[in-house]
Amino acid sequence: MDMQGSIPRLRLQEEIKVKLKESPVVALLGARQVGKTTLARKISESLEEEVTFFDLESPSGRAPLIETPELALRS
């Protein structure tokens, strides 16, 4: 564990970076509270490109994406 209590997931980080080279969109799926957002933010810190996060768990975050996905994904 690192100083902040998170578990280093270097293999997952590298695998996700490979997937991001293949596709501009990568989804992290899994159980609640296992570190998906922490992992995504850690990876985004090392990328030069702009990163957009979508919270599909909250109804207020999910509704606009469902109603107009082309606007959310345009940029």
N, CA, C and O atoms as CSV, one atom per row, in Angstrom:
chain,resi,resn,atom,element,x,y,z
A,1,MET,N,N,0.843,-1.192,0.000
A,1,MET,CA,C,0.000,0.000,0.000
A,1,MET,C,C,0.879,1.243,0.000
A,1,MET,O,O,1.983,1.246,0.545
A,2,ASP,N,N,0.368,2.293,-0.620
A,2,ASP,CA,C,1.125,3.534,-0.595
A,2,ASP,C,C,0.734,4.351,0.633
A,2,ASP,O,O,-0.057,3.900,1.462
A,3,MET,N,N,1.285,5.534,0.742
A,3,MET,CA,C,1.071,6.372,1.923
A,3,MET,C,C,-0.387,6.779,2.114
A,3,MET,O,O,-0.802,7.066,3.237
A,4,GLN,N,N,-1.168,6.808,1.040
A,4,GLN,CA,C,-2.564,7.223,1.139
A,4,GLN,C,C,-3.490,6.037,1.358
A,4,GLN,O,O,-4.708,6.212,1.402
A,5,GLY,N,N,-2.946,4.843,1.496
A,5,GLY,CA,C,-3.765,3.683,1.772
A,5,GLY,C,C,-4.305,2.984,0.534
A,5,GLY,O,O,-5.054,2.015,0.659
A,6,SER,N,N,-3.944,3.451,-0.657
A,6,SER,CA,C,-4.440,2.789,-1.858
A,6,SER,C,C,-3.458,1.703,-2.287
A,6,SER,O,O,-2.263,1.780,-2.002
A,7,ILE,N,N,-3.968,0.714,-2.961
A,7,ILE,CA,C,-3.165,-0.411,-3.416
A,7,ILE,C,C,-2.628,-0.097,-4.807
A,7,ILE,O,O,-3.409,0.234,-5.700
A,8,PRO,N,N,-1.309,-0.192,-5.016
A,8,PRO,CA,C,-0.793,0.050,-6.364
A,8,PRO,C,C,-1.315,-1.020,-7.325
A,8,PRO,O,O,-1.213,-2.214,-7.046
A,9,ARG,N,N,-1.858,-0.599,-8.422
A,9,ARG,CA,C,-2.399,-1.521,-9.418
A,9,ARG,C,C,-1.672,-1.294,-10.735
A,9,ARG,O,O,-2.272,-0.932,-11.747
A,10,LEU,N,N,-0.364,-1.517,-10.692
A,10,LEU,CA,C,0.472,-1.208,-11.852
A,10,LEU,C,C,0.088,-2.032,-13.069
A,10,LEU,O,O,0.062,-1.503,-14.180
A,11,ARG,N,N,-0.212,-3.314,-12.891
A,11,ARG,CA,C,-0.594,-4.157,-14.028
A,11,ARG,C,C,-1.875,-3.632,-14.667
A,11,ARG,O,O,-1.978,-3.556,-15.891
A,12,LEU,N,N,-2.849,-3.271,-13.838
A,12,LEU,CA,C,-4.104,-2.724,-14.369
A,12,LEU,C,C,-3.870,-1.383,-15.048
A,12,LEU,O,O,-4.443,-1.111,-16.103
A,13,GLN,N,N,-3.033,-0.544,-14.450
A,13,GLN,CA,C,-2.743,0.755,-15.060
A,13,GLN,C,C,-2.149,0.577,-16.451
A,13,GLN,O,O,-2.558,1.255,-17.393
A,14,GLU,N,N,-1.199,-0.322,-16.582
A,14,GLU,CA,C,-0.565,-0.543,-17.887
A,14,GLU,C,C,-1.559,-1.144,-18.883
A,14,GLU,O,O,-1.562,-0.771,-20.056
A,15,GLU,N,N,-2.386,-2.053,-18.429
A,15,GLU,CA,C,-3.382,-2.665,-19.317
A,15,GLU,C,C,-4.381,-1.619,-19.820
A,15,GLU,O,O,-4.754,-1.629,-20.993
A,16,ILE,N,N,-4.805,-0.732,-18.946
A,16,ILE,CA,C,-5.754,0.312,-19.341
A,16,ILE,C,C,-5.092,1.294,-20.305
A,16,ILE,O,O,-5.734,1.744,-21.254
A,17,LYS,N,N,-3.838,1.631,-20.084
A,17,LYS,CA,C,-3.131,2.528,-21.006
A,17,LYS,C,C,-3.037,1.917,-22.398
A,17,LYS,O,O,-3.166,2.626,-23.396
A,18,VAL,N,N,-2.813,0.611,-22.474
A,18,VAL,CA,C,-2.793,-0.082,-23.769
A,18,VAL,C,C,-4.159,0.028,-24.433
A,18,VAL,O,O,-4.250,0.311,-25.628
A,19,LYS,N,N,-5.225,-0.194,-23.659
A,19,LYS,CA,C,-6.589,-0.110,-24.205
A,19,LYS,C,C,-6.896,1.305,-24.684
A,19,LYS,O,O,-7.588,1.481,-25.686
A,20,LEU,N,N,-6.389,2.311,-23.979
A,20,LEU,CA,C,-6.630,3.696,-24.395
A,20,LEU,C,C,-5.934,4.026,-25.713
A,20,LEU,O,O,-6.373,4.917,-26.439
A,21,LYS,N,N,-4.864,3.321,-26.021
A,21,LYS,CA,C,-4.207,3.517,-27.319
A,21,LYS,C,C,-5.021,2.888,-28.439
A,21,LYS,O,O,-4.943,3.317,-29.590
A,22,GLU,N,N,-5.809,1.860,-28.095
A,22,GLU,CA,C,-6.649,1.173,-29.076
A,22,GLU,C,C,-7.986,1.884,-29.277
A,22,GLU,O,O,-8.563,1.829,-30.363
A,23,SER,N,N,-8.476,2.550,-28.232
A,23,SER,CA,C,-9.792,3.180,-28.272
A,23,SER,C,C,-9.791,4.405,-27.374
A,23,SER,O,O,-9.164,4.387,-26.315
A,24,PRO,N,N,-10.481,5.469,-27.773
A,24,PRO,CA,C,-10.504,6.671,-26.936
A,24,PRO,C,C,-11.416,6.540,-25.712
A,24,PRO,O,O,-11.431,7.416,-24.848
A,25,VAL,N,N,-12.172,5.446,-25.643
A,25,VAL,CA,C,-13.105,5.251,-24.529
A,25,VAL,C,C,-12.819,3.903,-23.871
A,25,VAL,O,O,-12.756,2.869,-24.537
A,26,VAL,N,N,-12.649,3.936,-22.556
A,26,VAL,CA,C,-12.452,2.720,-21.773
A,26,VAL,C,C,-13.366,2.801,-20.562
A,26,VAL,O,O,-13.402,3.816,-19.867
A,27,ALA,N,N,-14.104,1.726,-20.314
A,27,ALA,CA,C,-14.995,1.670,-19.152
A,27,ALA,C,C,-14.375,0.792,-18.082
A,27,ALA,O,O,-13.850,-0.283,-18.370
A,28,LEU,N,N,-14.443,1.260,-16.851
A,28,LEU,CA,C,-14.000,0.457,-15.715
A,28,LEU,C,C,-15.248,0.002,-14.980
A,28,LEU,O,O,-16.005,0.819,-14.454
A,29,LEU,N,N,-15.455,-1.284,-14.949
A,29,LEU,CA,C,-16.637,-1.851,-14.310
A,29,LEU,C,C,-16.216,-2.700,-13.125
A,29,LEU,O,O,-15.162,-3.336,-13.150
A,30,GLY,N,N,-17.032,-2.708,-12.100
A,30,GLY,CA,C,-16.726,-3.530,-10.940
A,30,GLY,C,C,-17.628,-3.182,-9.782
A,30,GLY,O,O,-18.476,-2.294,-9.869
A,31,ALA,N,N,-17.428,-3.891,-8.706
A,31,ALA,CA,C,-18.231,-3.687,-7.502
A,31,ALA,C,C,-18.014,-2.284,-6.940
A,31,ALA,O,O,-17.050,-1.601,-7.287
A,32,ARG,N,N,-18.909,-1.881,-6.089
A,32,ARG,CA,C,-18.803,-0.568,-5.449
A,32,ARG,C,C,-17.614,-0.534,-4.498
A,32,ARG,O,O,-17.275,-1.526,-3.853
A,33,GLN,N,N,-16.990,0.643,-4.433
A,33,GLN,CA,C,-15.952,0.924,-3.450
A,33,GLN,C,C,-14.708,0.035,-3.563
A,33,GLN,O,O,-14.100,-0.312,-2.551
A,34,VAL,N,N,-14.331,-0.332,-4.790
A,34,VAL,CA,C,-13.123,-1.147,-4.952
A,34,VAL,C,C,-11.957,-0.360,-5.549
A,34,VAL,O,O,-10.867,-0.907,-5.715
A,35,GLY,N,N,-12.174,0.927,-5.875
A,35,GLY,CA,C,-11.090,1.767,-6.351
A,35,GLY,C,C,-11.095,2.099,-7.832
A,35,GLY,O,O,-10.065,2.501,-8.373
A,36,LYS,N,N,-12.239,1.939,-8.505
A,36,LYS,CA,C,-12.308,2.233,-9.948
A,36,LYS,C,C,-11.998,3.700,-10.228
A,36,LYS,O,O,-11.196,4.007,-11.109
A,37,THR,N,N,-12.621,4.592,-9.493
A,37,THR,CA,C,-12.410,6.025,-9.721
A,37,THR,C,C,-10.989,6.417,-9.361
A,37,THR,O,O,-10.363,7.199,-10.076
A,38,THR,N,N,-10.474,5.885,-8.270
A,38,THR,CA,C,-9.097,6.176,-7.862
A,38,THR,C,C,-8.128,5.709,-8.937
A,38,THR,O,O,-7.185,6.423,-9.278
A,39,LEU,N,N,-8.353,4.523,-9.469
A,39,LEU,CA,C,-7.510,3.986,-10.536
A,39,LEU,C,C,-7.592,4.873,-11.780
A,39,LEU,O,O,-6.566,5.191,-12.381
A,40,ALA,N,N,-8.788,5.266,-12.164
A,40,ALA,CA,C,-8.965,6.112,-13.347
A,40,ALA,C,C,-8.276,7.462,-13.171
A,40,ALA,O,O,-7.627,7.952,-14.096
A,41,ARG,N,N,-8.409,8.058,-12.006
A,41,ARG,CA,C,-7.765,9.346,-11.764
A,41,ARG,C,C,-6.247,9.216,-11.763
A,41,ARG,O,O,-5.549,10.102,-12.255
A,42,LYS,N,N,-5.736,8.126,-11.218
A,42,LYS,CA,C,-4.291,7.892,-11.208
A,42,LYS,C,C,-3.767,7.787,-12.644
A,42,LYS,O,O,-2.724,8.354,-12.968
A,43,ILE,N,N,-4.480,7.074,-13.487
A,43,ILE,CA,C,-4.072,6.931,-14.887
A,43,ILE,C,C,-4.159,8.274,-15.601
A,43,ILE,O,O,-3.266,8.628,-16.371
A,44,SER,N,N,-5.225,9.019,-15.352
A,44,SER,CA,C,-5.416,10.303,-16.044
A,44,SER,C,C,-4.304,11.286,-15.714
A,44,SER,O,O,-3.972,12.138,-16.539
A,45,GLU,N,N,-3.725,11.185,-14.527
A,45,GLU,CA,C,-2.626,12.075,-14.148
A,45,GLU,C,C,-1.394,11.869,-15.032
A,45,GLU,O,O,-0.597,12.788,-15.221
A,46,SER,N,N,-1.247,10.667,-15.565
A,46,SER,CA,C,-0.054,10.363,-16.361
A,46,SER,C,C,-0.259,10.575,-17.861
A,46,SER,O,O,0.672,10.391,-18.644
A,47,LEU,N,N,-1.464,10.960,-18.264
A,47,LEU,CA,C,-1.757,11.146,-19.680
A,47,LEU,C,C,-1.631,12.609,-20.076
A,47,LEU,O,O,-1.883,13.504,-19.269
A,48,GLU,N,N,-1.245,12.843,-21.305
A,48,GLU,CA,C,-1.149,14.211,-21.811
A,48,GLU,C,C,-2.491,14.703,-22.338
A,48,GLU,O,O,-2.748,15.907,-22.365
A,49,GLU,N,N,-3.349,13.770,-22.759
A,49,GLU,CA,C,-4.638,14.132,-23.328
A,49,GLU,C,C,-5.612,14.565,-22.232
A,49,GLU,O,O,-5.467,14.207,-21.064
A,50,GLU,N,N,-6.605,15.345,-22.648
A,50,GLU,CA,C,-7.676,15.719,-21.734
A,50,GLU,C,C,-8.526,14.487,-21.441
A,50,GLU,O,O,-8.799,13.686,-22.335
A,51,VAL,N,N,-8.938,14.344,-20.201
A,51,VAL,CA,C,-9.703,13.183,-19.777
A,51,VAL,C,C,-11.068,13.641,-19.273
A,51,VAL,O,O,-11.173,14.631,-18.548
A,52,THR,N,N,-12.111,12.912,-19.664
A,52,THR,CA,C,-13.469,13.190,-19.195
A,52,THR,C,C,-13.967,11.987,-18.415
A,52,THR,O,O,-13.866,10.848,-18.873
A,53,PHE,N,N,-14.505,12.250,-17.236
A,53,PHE,CA,C,-15.075,11.192,-16.405
A,53,PHE,C,C,-16.587,11.260,-16.472
A,53,PHE,O,O,-17.165,12.346,-16.440
A,54,PHE,N,N,-17.229,10.110,-16.565
A,54,PHE,CA,C,-18.685,10.022,-16.529
A,54,PHE,C,C,-19.086,9.184,-15.327
A,54,PHE,O,O,-18.647,8.042,-15.188
A,55,ASP,N,N,-19.913,9.741,-14.464
A,55,ASP,CA,C,-20.422,9.003,-13.313
A,55,ASP,C,C,-21.770,8.420,-13.693
A,55,ASP,O,O,-22.785,9.116,-13.668
A,56,LEU,N,N,-21.778,7.160,-14.040
A,56,LEU,CA,C,-23.017,6.523,-14.473
A,56,LEU,C,C,-23.812,5.951,-13.317
A,56,LEU,O,O,-24.898,5.406,-13.517
A,57,GLU,N,N,-23.279,6.071,-12.108
A,57,GLU,CA,C,-23.982,5.549,-10.945
A,57,GLU,C,C,-25.070,6.510,-10.467
A,57,GLU,O,O,-26.156,6.075,-10.083
A,58,SER,N,N,-24.790,7.797,-10.488
A,58,SER,CA,C,-25.786,8.755,-10.003
A,58,SER,C,C,-26.792,9.065,-11.103
A,58,SER,O,O,-26.410,9.286,-12.252
A,59,PRO,N,N,-28.076,9.084,-10.758
A,59,PRO,CA,C,-29.108,9.388,-11.766
A,59,PRO,C,C,-28.893,10.745,-12.442
A,59,PRO,O,O,-29.136,10.880,-13.641
A,60,SER,N,N,-28.439,11.752,-11.686
A,60,SER,CA,C,-28.238,13.072,-12.282
A,60,SER,C,C,-27.060,13.072,-13.252
A,60,SER,O,O,-27.053,13.851,-14.205
A,61,GLY,N,N,-26.073,12.223,-13.030
A,61,GLY,CA,C,-24.946,12.127,-13.951
A,61,GLY,C,C,-25.259,11.267,-15.154
A,61,GLY,O,O,-24.709,11.478,-16.235
A,62,ARG,N,N,-26.133,10.306,-14.974
A,62,ARG,CA,C,-26.469,9.355,-16.033
A,62,ARG,C,C,-27.500,9.911,-17.010
A,62,ARG,O,O,-27.406,9.649,-18.209
A,63,ALA,N,N,-28.476,10.668,-16.531
A,63,ALA,CA,C,-29.593,11.135,-17.361
A,63,ALA,C,C,-29.149,11.883,-18.619
A,63,ALA,O,O,-29.596,11.530,-19.710
A,64,PRO,N,N,-28.286,12.901,-18.514
A,64,PRO,CA,C,-27.886,13.629,-19.736
A,64,PRO,C,C,-27.172,12.733,-20.748
A,64,PRO,O,O,-27.309,12.930,-21.955
A,65,LEU,N,N,-26.418,11.760,-20.266
A,65,LEU,CA,C,-25.697,10.866,-21.173
A,65,LEU,C,C,-26.642,9.955,-21.929
A,65,LEU,O,O,-26.431,9.661,-23.106
A,66,ILE,N,N,-27.670,9.517,-21.256
A,66,ILE,CA,C,-28.651,8.639,-21.891
A,66,ILE,C,C,-29.504,9.414,-22.889
A,66,ILE,O,O,-29.827,8.911,-23.965
A,67,GLU,N,N,-29.865,10.639,-22.524
A,67,GLU,CA,C,-30.733,11.445,-23.379
A,67,GLU,C,C,-30.015,11.942,-24.641
A,67,GLU,O,O,-30.601,11.951,-25.724
A,68,THR,N,N,-28.760,12.353,-24.505
A,68,THR,CA,C,-28.020,12.883,-25.653
A,68,THR,C,C,-26.569,12.402,-25.633
A,68,THR,O,O,-25.659,13.195,-25.396
A,69,PRO,N,N,-26.346,11.104,-25.881
A,69,PRO,CA,C,-24.982,10.583,-25.812
A,69,PRO,C,C,-24.024,11.219,-26.815
A,69,PRO,O,O,-22.831,11.337,-26.538
A,70,GLU,N,N,-24.530,11.626,-27.969
A,70,GLU,CA,C,-23.632,12.218,-28.971
A,70,GLU,C,C,-23.059,13.536,-28.500
A,70,GLU,O,O,-21.942,13.883,-28.885
A,71,LEU,N,N,-23.781,14.285,-27.683
A,71,LEU,CA,C,-23.244,15.539,-27.149
A,71,LEU,C,C,-22.184,15.278,-26.105
A,71,LEU,O,O,-21.175,15.980,-26.054
A,72,ALA,N,N,-22.400,14.280,-25.274
A,72,ALA,CA,C,-21.443,13.955,-24.219
A,72,ALA,C,C,-20.143,13.434,-24.806
A,72,ALA,O,O,-19.072,13.687,-24.255
A,73,LEU,N,N,-20.221,12.713,-25.910
A,73,LEU,CA,C,-19.032,12.087,-26.477
A,73,LEU,C,C,-18.403,12.877,-27.623
A,73,LEU,O,O,-17.360,12.480,-28.143
A,74,ARG,N,N,-19.016,13.976,-28.017
A,74,ARG,CA,C,-18.540,14.748,-29.165
A,74,ARG,C,C,-17.082,15.150,-29.045
A,74,ARG,O,O,-16.293,14.899,-29.956
A,75,SER,N,N,-16.716,15.767,-27.936
A,75,SER,CA,C,-15.327,16.239,-27.798
A,75,SER,C,C,-14.391,15.102,-27.465
A,75,SER,O,O,-13.188,15.316,-27.313
